[in-house]
Amino acid sequence: MQTFDYQAIDREIWEKELDSFVPHTIFDAHTHLWSEQHRGTSTASPLRMEVDYQKLSQCSATLYPGRETHFLMLGSPLPGMDVNGHNTWLARQNVRDPQSGVSMIVTPDMKPNDLAEDIRRHNFFGFKVYRSFAPDRTNAIIRDFLPEQLIE
């Protein structure tokens, strides 16, 4: 999906089935953002639809007209990506809305002291770990992509 495709049927469903009971304030607790500048070693082009806070807000205003929206923003995992750059970018997206939050992508090769410093510097809400960063994705257990030293 490279574009946001909102159709007349979507508006009809909103008006007939959702508008009357969706609350004025919405907190979307699982939204992924992406920037191609953090694609790292991948050669595919483009990898995913670019979504920053502004694009996310615009899409939400279309989906939920007349509603106030806030988000828990998450990165988009991709082996070989620039995780540190993506996390810094995510944190910058989050400052646009103090009622939203952001979780940082955590990989098993991160160092505990660096992780703690990033949390302090960027005010991350939590960790987001992904099996896709485990050395053996098929047989991975949680400790393979979230080692004990990072939990401590």
N, C-alpha and C positions, 0 to 999 in steps of 0.2 A: 504494500500500500504506500504509494508515494504522495497521494493527495487526500484531503478530507472530503469525502463525497456525501453531502447531506442532500437528501431528496425530498420531494413533496410528501411521500409516504411517511418519512420520519417526522415531519411537522404534524401530520395528521395523527399519528400515534401519540405524539406529545400532547396535542390538544384534546384528544378524546379519552386517553387512558392515563396520562401521567400528571398533567398540569394541576389537577385539583388536589392531589395529595402529596406531591413532592414538596418538602419544606423550603422555606425561603433561603436558608443557609445550607449548603451542601459541603461536606468534607469528603473528598475522594481519597480514600486511604491507600490507593495503589495506582500510581501514574508513573509511567516510564518516560524519561526525557532522553534525547539523543542529539549529539552533534558530530557531524562527519569529521571535524577536525581532530577527534580522538580515536579514529579508526585504527591507528597503529599500523601493524604489519599486513593487514588484510588488503587484498588488491581488488576486491569486488567494488563496483561503483554504480549507484550509491548503495550503501549497505542497508539503510533504513530511512524512513521519513524523518527529516530533522524536526525536532519538537523542542522548543525552549519554553520558558515560562509564558512569554507573550503568546506564542502559538497555542499552548495549552489553554490559556485563558480565553482566547478567541474561540477555540473549538467548544469549550464548556459553555460560553455565552450562547452559542448556536444550539447546543444540545439542551441546555436548561435556561431558556429565556426568562429574564426577570429574576434570576436567582443569583445570590452571592455564592461564589465557590472558592474553596481553599483545598490544598492538596498535601498529601505525603508524597513527595517526589523521590523517585528512585532512578538510578542510572540504568543503562541498557548494557547487559554483559556481553562481551565478545572476547574470546581468547585472543591475545596479541594486541589488544587495545591499550591505549594510554590511560591506565586506570587513575593515576594521580592527577593528570590533566583533567580527566572527566569529573573526578570528585571535586576539584577546585571550581570547575565550571558549574557543576550542580549547586555548590554552595552559593555562587554568585547569582544563580537563578532564584534561589530561595530568599535572598534579601529583598526581593521585590514585593514580598507578602509576608509580614511578620506573623500572620495567623496560619501559615503553611509550615511544613517541616520538610527536612531532607535527610535521607539515610545514605551513608557512604557505601560504595562498593568496597568489599574487603576480600583480598585474595590471600591464599595461604603463604605466599612468600613475603608478605609485609612484616615489618619489624615492629614489635610492641611499642617501643618509644616513639617511632614515627606515627604510628596509629593514634596514640594518645595525644600527640602534638596536633595532628590533623583535626581530631575531635574538638580540642580546645580552640584552635584557630578558626575553624569553620562552623562551630556550633551544630554539629551533626546530631540528629535526633536518635539515630541508631545505626546498626550495621545491616547491610544487605549482602548476604553470601550466596554464591551460586555454584552449583555442582559443576558447571562448565569450566571452572578454574581448577578443578581437581586434576592431578596427574593422570588418573585412570577414571574417566567420567562414568564408565559403565558400572564399575564395581565400587565406587567411592562410598565411604561412610562420612558422616559429618566432620570428623576430625581431619579428613583429607582436604577439605576446603575451608575449614575453620579450626585450625590447630589450637590446642589447649593454651599455649602462651598468648594467643590473641584474645581468648576468652578472659584470661586473668587480667 
